[in-house]
Every structure is written in structure tokens, then in C-alpha cells.
């Protein structure tokens, strides 16, 4: 792979995606439904062994964790989310679909705001209109 290939890879926009980590099939099916309603284009499932590589490669907007898995190493999961500019969503047992949908929507919005480009800065500044001081002589 050449340097140009690396640059081309970085320039590719990844689809709006969510990474579902180590979830039971019943919860995963419910999350898939919520993701579709939230207009998520890609739902990727991962286990703990491949989490970091998958997250860095896919750059999802949100990482969805069952509560017990998140509690296993929350500081590392938060650091990973920060590194890829994603939001963390935790799902406790018995969580309702409405709660999943609300948390997911909020997380997607937060992550999209994090990924907004910084406004370009300039060395020139607009001076507001108003009274001007006279020049010293």
C-alpha cells in the first residue's frame, strides 16, 4: 500500500454506523430495529476481542454496550470512544425500546457534533462598526 492509498482511504466517508458490542441476540435484534428507525446505515456487531480494531476501522457514531460488559472496563471503552469521536450508549437488562431509541438518538447527535469540522481560522479579524479612536500623534 502506498502513501497515496493511505490518503485515499482516509478520505472515504464511512456510512452512519453503530457498533453493537457483545450483546445477546434478543437485545441485538431490538437494537437493530432502533438503529433502522434512527436512519443508521450500518450496524456492526463485535465481541470484546475485536472491539478496538473494528471500532478504529469502522469509526461508528456510537458504541452500544450491555451494562455488564461496559462495567468490565468503562474507562478504556470511554477512551476508545473519545479516540474515534463516538458516543457510548449503555443498555441495562429490561431497558425499553423507547429508552434505547432516545439514548441512541442523543448519542448519534453528540457524535455528529463532535465530528463537525472546526471553523477555519484566519489571521484577519473583522472589526465591528462603531466609534473609532483618533490616531495618536
C-alpha positions as CSV (number, residue, x, y, z in Angstrom):
1,X,0.0,0.0,0.0
2,X,1.4,3.4,-1.0
3,X,1.2,6.7,0.8
4,X,-1.5,7.8,-1.8
5,X,-3.6,4.7,-1.0
6,X,-3.5,5.7,2.7
7,X,-4.7,9.2,1.9
8,X,-7.4,7.8,-0.3
9,X,-8.6,5.5,2.5
10,X,-8.7,8.4,5.0
11,X,-10.8,10.5,2.6
12,X,-13.6,7.8,2.2
13,X,-16.6,8.8,4.2
14,X,-17.9,5.9,6.3
15,X,-21.7,5.4,6.4
16,X,-23.6,6.4,9.5
17,X,-23.0,3.4,11.7
18,X,-23.3,1.9,15.2
19,X,-21.1,-0.8,16.8
20,X,-23.0,-3.2,19.0
21,X,-20.6,-4.9,21.4
22,X,-21.2,-8.4,22.8
23,X,-24.9,-8.3,23.0
24,X,-27.4,-11.1,23.5
25,X,-29.3,-11.9,20.3
26,X,-32.7,-10.7,21.7
27,X,-31.2,-7.3,22.6
28,X,-29.2,-7.2,19.3
29,X,-32.5,-7.6,17.4
30,X,-34.2,-4.8,19.3
31,X,-31.2,-2.5,18.7
32,X,-31.2,-3.3,15.0
33,X,-34.8,-2.1,14.9
34,X,-34.0,1.1,16.8
35,X,-31.0,1.8,14.5
36,X,-33.1,1.5,11.4
37,X,-35.6,4.0,12.8
38,X,-32.7,6.3,13.6
39,X,-31.5,6.1,10.0
40,X,-28.3,4.3,10.8
41,X,-26.9,2.8,7.6
42,X,-24.7,0.1,9.1
43,X,-25.0,-1.9,12.3
44,X,-21.8,-3.7,13.1
45,X,-21.6,-6.4,15.8
46,X,-18.4,-7.1,17.6
47,X,-17.1,-9.1,20.6
48,X,-14.5,-7.7,23.1
49,X,-11.6,-9.4,21.3
50,X,-12.1,-7.5,18.1
51,X,-13.7,-4.3,19.5
52,X,-10.8,-1.9,19.2
53,X,-9.8,-2.9,15.6
54,X,-13.4,-2.9,14.5
55,X,-14.1,0.5,16.1
56,X,-11.0,2.1,14.6
57,X,-11.7,0.6,11.2
58,X,-15.4,1.4,11.0
59,X,-15.5,4.6,13.0
60,X,-19.1,4.2,14.2
61,X,-21.0,7.2,15.6
62,X,-22.0,5.1,18.7
63,X,-20.7,2.2,20.7
64,X,-23.6,0.2,22.3
65,X,-22.7,-1.9,25.3
66,X,-24.8,-4.1,27.7
67,X,-24.3,-2.7,31.2
68,X,-22.3,-5.7,32.5
69,X,-19.8,-5.5,29.6
70,X,-19.4,-1.7,29.9
71,X,-18.8,-2.1,33.7
72,X,-15.9,-4.5,32.9
73,X,-13.6,-1.7,31.7
74,X,-15.6,1.5,31.3
75,X,-12.5,3.8,31.4
76,X,-11.0,2.0,28.4
77,X,-14.3,2.0,26.5
78,X,-14.7,5.7,27.1
79,X,-11.1,6.3,25.9
80,X,-11.8,4.3,22.7
81,X,-15.0,6.3,22.1
82,X,-13.1,9.6,22.5
83,X,-10.4,8.4,20.1
84,X,-12.8,7.6,17.4
85,X,-15.2,10.5,18.2
86,X,-18.1,8.3,19.1
87,X,-20.7,8.3,21.9
88,X,-21.1,5.4,24.4
89,X,-24.6,4.0,25.0
90,X,-25.1,1.5,27.8
91,X,-28.1,-0.8,27.9
92,X,-29.2,-2.4,31.2
93,X,-31.3,-5.5,31.3
94,X,-35.0,-4.8,30.8
95,X,-34.4,-1.5,29.0
96,X,-37.5,-0.4,27.0
97,X,-37.4,0.3,23.2
98,X,-38.3,3.9,23.9
99,X,-35.3,4.3,26.2
100,X,-33.0,2.6,23.6
101,X,-34.3,4.9,20.9
102,X,-33.9,8.1,23.0
103,X,-30.3,7.2,24.1
104,X,-29.3,6.2,20.5
105,X,-30.7,9.4,19.0
106,X,-28.9,11.6,21.6
107,X,-25.7,9.6,21.1
108,X,-25.8,10.0,17.3
109,X,-26.4,13.7,17.6
110,X,-23.5,14.1,20.1
111,X,-21.1,12.2,17.9
112,X,-22.1,14.0,14.7
113,X,-21.5,17.3,16.5
114,X,-18.0,16.1,17.6
115,X,-17.2,15.3,14.0
116,X,-18.1,18.7,12.7
117,X,-15.0,20.4,11.1
118,X,-13.5,23.2,13.1
119,X,-14.3,26.6,11.6
120,X,-11.4,27.8,9.6
121,X,-9.4,30.4,11.3
122,X,-7.8,33.4,9.7
123,X,-5.2,35.8,10.8
124,X,-7.5,38.6,9.8
125,X,-10.3,39.7,12.1
126,X,-13.4,41.8,11.2
127,X,-13.5,45.0,13.2
128,X,-17.0,45.8,14.4
129,X,-18.5,49.1,13.2
130,X,-18.6,51.8,15.9
131,X,-16.8,54.9,17.0
132,X,-13.2,54.9,16.1
133,X,-10.4,56.4,18.3
134,X,-8.3,59.0,16.7
135,X,-4.7,58.2,15.9
136,X,-2.1,59.4,18.4
137,X,0.4,62.0,17.1
